[in-house]
Amino acid sequence: HWLPIQRDAKKIKRGSEVLTVGFPRVNLQGFESKVTNGLISSLTGVANDPNFFQISVPIQPGNSGGPLVSREGLVVGVISSKLANNTTSDPASVQPENVNYAVKSTCLRDLLITLPGKYRYDAKKISKNRSTAKGKAKNPSKDMSMVELTARVEKTVALVVVSTE
């Protein structure tokens, strides 16, 4: 299973509702996936970096690398980072809350088309065969409930556990 990628991140607007599904802190929170939602807070990242969205979706270690998905079921970004609590030297200042970042889908597509051989992402072929691709995710729907959207995203996300032993 896979989710369609938003072809043009410029179509995403500030205030758009988004969600992610991930496996934050599995040793503490367990192995069941967790869903969190929020908004696109800014169309740029730290220092106005145009390759990122700032999002209010709560994230933890374990969400990184997961999809940021629109209400229509499109991957609009990839969860990448959060603003660190030590970003200011003023001890009396308020610590950042839900100031998180996702790499935009256009950067994801630029990366995917560089993959070699059979793993290469062919954006032209995918868009051309969108309606006939076997195993393809259903067409996005604006009427999808959060429960339906979560179930769809959960089918595309996997927990990867790494052992140093």
Order of alpha helices (4+ residues) and beta strands (2+ residues): beta-alpha-beta-beta-beta-beta-beta-alpha-alpha-alpha
